[in-house]
């Protein structure tokens, strides 16, 4: 099934009569994004050269909030509004820490603006609408089923992520709209969790919009947050039987250059034990800024080994937009 052919089952779509705000107008603020990335881009192998998702218009200048992986290293971006209008866009900013991306429409976009809400007030059980570009048949009525820390295998941690269910099938860059009609978050992932009875619960992980306000001016001015970059190792780690294991390595990244291998067990960072995946990344980031030395003690084939890495700035491996 092509993404443009799908729709949410009617019984799961939001009913405008259930909301005190103008649902149809709010959904028109969510647009579709199609991005094209050069084949030689650093993220081409992992994220693909053609990416599709959504974004939300947050300023009447045509500024769109989305999830950063859709636009990383994008050379061409097309924005399509709910009425089918298509205009080109520019990858304006990407914040590695939160995961937010900003796109600037390069033509007049026939779409309303969705006001940023107060995501801090959301609590488990609250009802919301999770919408992709394309209107009501691409939106799902959902609920907040969790608020907790999230750690990603790609050197990423959110202290307080939002989790929603039922899950949206095309979640990337979707807008989470609160009961007040305001934007509460941007969709990032789909996750599966067992309930202990052999049943699987699919849910989306959403980046709270409250993280965007404090960094917005930096993103608009510099294309990133104006502070030293975190140290990046270029490794993908997973938790297995209470052990942290190297699952993969970024090509020519610091970890690969230092001789780390897939399957290595990570025991300590800078001689400190690591409790979990989030703890691993936080220990790395506490080493200083990008370029800092990071000392790992690992276990390989049952034998302990020490490896010292010179960390890097992740963005230095990425292609920059041609337009400024």
N, C-alpha and C positions, 0 to 999 in steps of 0.2 A: 504494500500500500504506500503510495506516495504521500508525503507529508501534506501536500496541498489538497488531497482527496479525503482526508480524515475529518471526523467531527465527533465531539463528545456526545455520548448517548443522551437523548432528550431528557430522561429522568434525572440525569446528573447535572444538567445545565441550570444556571441560576434563573429564577423566575423574577422578572422586574417588579411584580406586585409584592414581593417579599421584602423589598428594600425601600428605605425612606429617601434615598438619593436617586439621581437619574442614572440607572445602571447602563442604559444604552450609550449615553454620552461618555461615561467612565470607560466603557469597553472600547470606544472609538479612540481613546488616548493610547491604546496598546497597538503597536505597529509590528509588522513582520520585517525581519532582517535577513538578507542573503549576502554572504561575504565570500570573497575570493582571495586566496592567499598564494603567493608564489611557491612553486614546487621545491625551491631550495631554502624555504624559510625553516627556521629552527623547529617550529611547532608543526610543520606540515605532516610529518610521519605520525605524530601522536594525535593531533586534532583534525587532520585532513586539510585539503586545499579548498574545499567548498563547504561552508558551514551555514546552517539555517537556524533561526530562532526568532526571538521577539525582543521588543524593547518598549519603553514607556516614555511618552513625551512629557517632560517635566518643566519646560519653559517655552514661552510663545516664540522664542527665537529658533525653535526647531531642535532644541537640545533633548537628547534621548538617553535615558538610563537603561543599561543592559548588563549582562554578565560578561566579564572581560574575555573569557576564552573564545567567544564568538568573533571578536574583533582583533585579537592579538595578531599582529603582523599582516593585517588585512590590507590589500592593495586596492581593492574595489569593494564598495558597499552599496547595496540597493535597499531602500526603505519603501515598503508598500503599506499604505494606509488601509483602513477598513473598507473604503469605497473603491479600492483598486488602483488608486493613484500611486505612481512609483517615482521617486526622486533619488538621486545619488546622495551618499553620505560620506563623512570623513571620520576616521577613528581618532577622536580627539584626546582621549585619556584612558589609562588603565591603571588601577591601583592593585598591586600584587597582594597586599595584605588583606583587604576586604574581599577582593574579587570583582568589584564594580568596574564597569566600563562606561564611557560616555561617547556617544556618536553625535556629530553635528550634521543636520540635514543641510544639503547644499542647494536646495530649492525650496519654494514655498510648500509647506506640508499642510494638507487639509485635515488636521486632526486637533482635537482639543487638548488642553493641558490637564494633567492629573496632579493635584496638590500632594506634596509630601506629608505623610501622616506621622503620628507618634507611635512608632513600633514598640517602644518600651512598655506601653500600656497593654499590649496583647497578652492574653493569658490562655493557658490550656483550656480547650473547650470553646473558645470564641469562634464564631462563624466568619468565613471570608470567601471571597471569590478569587480564583486563580486563573488568570486569563492569558492566552496567547493571542497574537495578532489574528484578526479575522472576525471579530464579533462574538456574539453570544454562543454560536455553535462550536466555538473554540475555547469556551470558558467552562470551568467546573466549579460547583459549589463545594467548598471544603471546610475543614476545621483545623484549628491549631491543636496538634496532638503532642507536641513537645517543645520545650525551650531548654537547650542545654549546649554544652561544649561540643564542637565538632572538629575532628582532626582528619585531614586528608593526606593521602599517601604521597602527595606531590609537594611537601614542605608548606603546609597550609593549616592554620588553626583559626577557628572562630570561637570566641569565648562564650557567645550566647546566640546560637543559631536557632532559627525557627523550623519546625517540622510540621508538615500538613498532610492530611489524608482525608478522602481518597486522593491518590496521586494523579497528576496531570501527565499524559503520555509524551508530550513535547514541551518539556519544562524549561528549557534554556532561555533565560531572559524574560520569562513570563512575569506579569505584574500581579502581586498579591494585594488585593483591594479590600480594605477593612469595611466594617459595617457602617462607617461614616463616609464611605466613598473616596477615601484618601489612599495613597500608595503606601503600603506597609513593608514591602520587600520585593526582591528580585529573585526569580527562580534560578537555582544552580544545579541541582542533582536530583536523581531518583535513587532511593535506597529500598532495600528489602530487609524485613525483620520478621523472624518467626515469633509466634505467640506461645510457644511451648506445647501446643496441641497439634503440631504438624501443619498449621495454617500459616500462610505468608501475608504480611501486611506491607503493601507498597506505599511509600510516602515520599514527599518531596522535601529537600533541604532548601531553605530560602534564606538569603542574606538580608538581615533587617535593614530597612531604609534609614534607620537612625544612625547608621555608620557613615552615611554619605554626607550629611550636612556639615560635620566638622572638617571634612577634607575637600569640599566642593570648590572653594576658591582656589586652592592649590591645583586641583585637577584642571580647572579652567585656565589658569595662568601658566602652568608648567607641563601639563599633560601627565603629571604624577604628583605624589605627595612630596613636598619640598623638605625632605630630611634624608640623612644618609640611609642608603639601602641596607636591608638586612643581609647577613651572610647567607649565601646559597651554595649548596653542595652538589646539586644535580643528581640526587638519588631518590628512588621511590622505595618507601619502606612499608612493611605490613606487620601486623601483630599476629603471631602464630604460637599457640600454646604458651601464652604469657612471655613470649620472646619476640624481640624486634628483629626482623629479617630484611635484608636488602632484596627487594623484588625486581629491581631494574635500575639502569643507569642512563642518564642523559648523555647523548653522544658528545664526547670531548669536554664534558663538564668536569668540575674539580674532582668529584669522586672517582670517575673513570680514569682521569689522568693520574690520580694518586694510587691506583691499583686496586681499588675496592671491586668486589665481584658480587654478582647476584648469588644469593644463598648465604652470604656472610651474616653472622649474627652480631648485632651491635650491643655491646655490654655497657660501655660508659662513654660519656662525652666530656672531655676535659677532666677526666678522673672522677666525674660524678655519675652515679647510677641513674638510670632513666626508668620511670615508672610505667610509661605508656607512650603511645605515638605522639600525643600532644606534648608530653614531657621531653621527648627526643628533639622536636623542633624548637621548643623553648630553650633547651640547653644550647642548641646550636646558635640561636639568635642572641643569647646572652654573651656570646664570645666577643661581641663588638659589632662593628659595621662590616659591610662587604669588603673582602680582602683580608679579614682577620684569620688567623690560624685556628683550626679546629682539630683537636686531638681525639681520635677514636680508639677504643680498645674493642677488638672484635674477636669472634671465634670462627675459625675456618677449618673445616674437616676435623673438628674436635680439638684443635690447637689454638691457644690464644695468640693474638698478634696485635701490634700497635701500628696505627697508620695516622700520619699527620697530613691534613689537607689545607691548602690555601683556598679559602672560600672566594666567591665571586659575586658580582651583581648580576642577578638573573636577566635584567633588561639589556645588559651588554651583549647577550647572545641573540637578541631579537632584532628583526628588521624594523626600522623606524618608518612611519608614514612618509610618503613623498611630499604630501601637501602640508603646509604649516599655516 
